[in-house]
Amino acid sequence: MEQTTNEPRQVGLGRDEVKATMDSYASTYSRAEEEVAAKYDVNVKQFYDLVTDFYEYGWGHSFHFAVRRPGETMAASIARHQDYLADRLRLKPDMTVVDFGCGVGGPMRYVAKSTGARVTGVNINAYQVEKVRKYNRAAGLAGQCSVVESDFLKTPLESGSFDAAMAFEATCHAPDKPSVFGEVSRLLKPGGLFAVYEWCITPRYDRDNAEHRRVRFGIEKGNSLPSLATFDEVQRGLELSGFEVLETTDRADASSPGLSWQSSLSEVSLRNLPRTPAGRVVTTALTGLLELTGIAPKGTRAVSSFLNDAADALVAGGDLGIFTPMYFVLAKKKG
C-alpha cells in the first residue's frame, strides 16, 4: 500500500535551487572521508535531485550497468542482468520482495512482471518516489509494486515481512555495509534470500598508485558514494548482519570481448549516443546554451559537466580493472 499525505509538497528542485544544490554537493567531497560518510543521506538526496532527469535521458528507467553480448542491445542486456538476479532469488508469484534503493523502479517493475512477485521499493529521494508511483500506475502495476520514501538504513517496514530482498547498485550509497545489510536482514523472514549487485574496488586496486586513487575518488564523488568497499568488506558486512553467503561472482568477468560493462559509456553508435563521450559533450554544450538563454536553470551545465567527469572515471576504473559495478552476492538470512 502506498504511503500518502494530505499535505502538498514540492518534489525535485526549483529553478533557483539547482546551482546552490550543485555547489553544496560538490563542497562535501572536499571534506574528510568520515564527514562524507556521515552526510550520506543528505548527499544522496541532493545527488538524485540533480541527476535523475539526466539518468533517465541516457538510461531509461533502469539505472544500472549490464554485461554485454555481441549484437545485443543495451535494453536486452539490462533485462538479462535483472533476470539473473531474479532467478537466483527463485521468485514465484505472490512472493514478497523488498528492493533497496529502487531508483525510478525499472528493475522493480521488470521483476514483478517476469516473476509475479509483489515488490516494495525503498527510496530516500522524494522526486524519484513520485516518479516510481507515476510509472507503476502507467504500467498497470500499482497493485503489485509500491514504494516507501525512507532512508534504507531505518525503514518503517515491519520486521520479518519479506520473502526476499534485492538491490541493484544501490547499497553502495550506505556509509558502511553492516548498517544497510542489517536492515535487509531485519526485514527478511528466516531463510529469506538477498541478492545484490554491489559497486566495489577489485583486488587489482593499488592504494599506493596515484592514478588508481584519482580514479577511485572520481567514481565516489561523481556518484554520491562514501569509500568504495572491497569484495571482502561486502562479504564481511553480510556475515556480521546474520547472513550466510551462498554465492559471489564479479559479473564484469562475464563480459564478452570488446563489450565490457563500460562500453555502454564509450561505445559509439546512434542508439548509444547520449551515453558516449561525444554525446556527453553535446549534451553539456546544449545545456550550457539553454542555461545562457534562460530556458534551463543556472547550474544545469555544471551538473552535466559533473556527470561527464563521473562517466570518465567509471570508464577508467573499468579499463584499469580496479572497479566493478556488479559484484554479485547471494546470501541467506540465518535462522
N, C-alpha and C positions, 0 to 999 in steps of 0.2 A: 504494500500500500504506500503510495507516495505521501511524503510529509509536505503539508501545505501550511500557509499562513495567510491570515486575512489582511495583514499589513502590507501596503505596497512598498516596493523597494527597487532600487536601481541595481542592475547587474551589469557587469562589464565596466569599461572605462568611458567616462565622458570625454568630449573633445579636449577639454582643458587639463585632463589628468594624464594623458599618455606620456608627455615629456617628463613630468615630475616622477611618475612611476618608474620610467626607464632609468632616470638618474638615481633614484633611490635603490633600485635593484642593483645597478652596476656598482654603486658605492659599497654594497655589502661585501663584495669579493675583494675589496682592498683591506679587509679586516682579517684577524686571525682565524684559523680553521675552526676553532672552538666556537667563535662567535657566529660563523656561518651556519654551523650545525644547530646552534641554539635558536636561530631565526628561521629554521627550515619552513615552518608553517607560513610565515609572512612572505618568505621568498617564493614559495610555490604558488601562493595566491597571486602575487604580483606577476610572476613569470607567465602563468597561463592567461591572465588578463591581457598581457601584451602579445602573446604568440599564438593563441588559439585560432584566430582567423587566418593567419599565415599558414599554420599547420594544415588546416582544412583545405586551403588552396592547393597545397603541394601534395597532401597525403590522403585526402578524403576523410573518412570517419575513423580510421584505424591508425593511431599514432604509434606504430612500431615498425621495426625492420623485419626482414624475412630473408631466408636463404633463397637463392635463385637457381632455376634450371634453364638450360639452353632453350630459347624460343618461348619462354614463359613470361607472361605479363606480370607486372608488379602486383596487380589485384589478385591474380591467381596464386602467386607465391604467398601473399598475405593470408589468403584463405587457407592454404595448405599449412601454414605456420600455426594458425588457430586450430585447425583440425588436429594437428599433432598434440597440442596441449589438451584439447578436449578428449581425445582418445585415451591419453594417459590417465585422465581422471575417471574414465569408464562411466561417463554420464548417461543417464537414462531419463525418459520423460518423467516430469514432475519432481525430479531431484532438485534440491535447493542448493544454489551456488552463490557465494559472495565474491564479487570482483573488486579487488583492492586497487584504488586509483583508476577508475573506469574510463577516464577521458571523456569523450563525447559519445561513448557507448558502442563504437563499431564492433569490437570483439564480443561484447555482451550480447548484442543482437544476433550476431552470426552464430555464436554458440547456442543461444536459445532456439534459433530456427533449426539448426542442424541436429540438435540432440533432444529437443523437447523439454529441457531443464528450465527451471524458473530461476532467474538471475537477479540479484540485488547488487547494484553498484554502490561504491563508496567514493565520494569525491569532495575535496575541500574547497573547490573553486565554484562559486555561485554562478558565474557566467556559463561554465561548462554544464553544470547541473541543469540549468534551464534548457540548454541545447539537448541534453540527453532526453529530457521529458518530451520535448517537441519531436525529436526524431523517433522515439519509441511510439508515440501516438501515430505519427505518419506511417510507420511500418506496421501498424496494427498489432503492436506487441506490448501495449501499456498494461495489459493484464498479466503478462508473463515476465516483463522486465520492469524494474523500478530502480530508483536511485535515492540515496540518502546523502544530504550535504553534511559532511563531517570530516574532521581530521581522522585519518585511518589509524592513528595511534590510540584513539579513545572514542570508539563509535558508540552510539546509543543502542546498538543492536543487542538482542538477548544472547546470553552465553549458551553455547551448545545448540544453536538453532539452525546450523547449516550442515548439509551432507558433504560439501566440497568447497574448496576455495581456489581462486586463480588470481594471477597478477601478470599483466603484460607490460614489462619495462616501466613499472611504476614504483615499486618498493625501494628503488634506488634513491628516491627523494627523502627517505626516512633518515634521521640523524644517526641511527645505528640499527643493526639488524635485529637484536633481541626485542627492541621496543615494538617494531611492526610485526615481526613474526609471533611475538607473544600475544598480540591482539588477534591475529589469524587463528592461533591455537585456541584462544578463549571462545571464539565464535563457532568453532567446529565441534561436531559430535565426536566422541571417542572413536578412533579408527578412520576418521574422515581424511580424505586426501587433499593435499595442497600442491598445485603445480605453478611454477613461477619462471618467467624469463627475467633474468637479472642483469643489469649493467655491471661489468666487472673489469678490473685490471687483470690481465693474464700473467702467467708465470714468466713471460718474456719481459715484463716491465722491469727496468733497472732504475732504482731511485737515485743512483749516482750519475745517471745520464741526463744532462741538462735538457736535451731535446725531448726525452720522454717526459720529464717533469713539466715542460712547457705545454706539450700536447695534452697531458692529463689535466692540467689546470684549465686549459681552453675548453675541454669537454665539460668539466664541472661548472665553470662559470657560465658557459653557453647553454646549460640545460638545468639550471637550478638544483645542483647536487652538492651534498657535503662531500667528504672524501670518499672516492670510489673504493669499493670493497674488493678484496681478493676472493678467489674461489673458496679458500679455507675459511675466511670470515663469514661467508654466506652459510656454509655448512655448519659451522660452529654456532652461528646465531639460531639456526633451526634446532639444533640439538639442545641448546640451552632453553629453548622455548617449548620443549616437550614433544619434539618431532623425532621420528626415525627416518633418516634419509634413505630413500629406496633407489634413486637413480640420479645421476648427474652427467651432464654432457654439454660441451660447448657447441651449440648448433651452428656456429660460424664455420666449424670444421666440415660441415655438410655442404658447403657452397660448391657449386661447380666451378671448374677453372674459368677465370675471367668474369665470373658472375658472383663475386663476393657480396655480402650484405651492403657494403659501402658503395657498390656500383649504382645503387639507387640514387646516390648523391653525386655521381660523377659520369655515369653512362649518358652519352649524347644520343638523344632521339626526340622526335617531335612530341611523343606522348609523355616523355620524361622531362621535358624542357623546364617546368617550374622548379625541379629539384637539382638541375645541373648547375655547374659553375656559371655558364653563360646565362642561363635562365635567372639565376640569383642576382647576377649583375644587372640584368634588365629590370628585374623587379625593384631592386634598390634605386636605380635611376628613375624609374617610373614613380615610385613612392616619393622620391625627392621632388619631382616635378609637381605631383599632386599636393605635396605639403607647401611648396613655394606658392602655388596658386590658391591655397586656402581650401582646397577640396578635401585633403586629408589633414588630420590634426598634427600639430607640431610634435615631433618625436617619432613619427611614423618611419621616416627614413633611418633614424638611428636604430629602431627595432629591426628593420630589415637588414641593415649592415651587421648588427649584432648576431643575427641568425646566420648570416653568411660566414662569420668567423667561427661560429659553433659548428657549422657543417664542415668547414675546412679542418677543424680539429678532429671531428669524428672520422673523416676520411683518412687523415694522417694516422690516427690511432689504429684504424683497421689495417692500413697499408703496412705499418710497423709491426703489427701483430701483438700490440701491447694492450689492446682494448677489445672487448666484445660486448654487444648489447643483448646477447641471447645465451647467457649461461643458464641452461635449463636444469631445474631441480624438481624432482617429485618426492614428496615426503608424506608420511602418515602420522597423524596425531596418536600418541601412545594412549593406552588405557582401554 
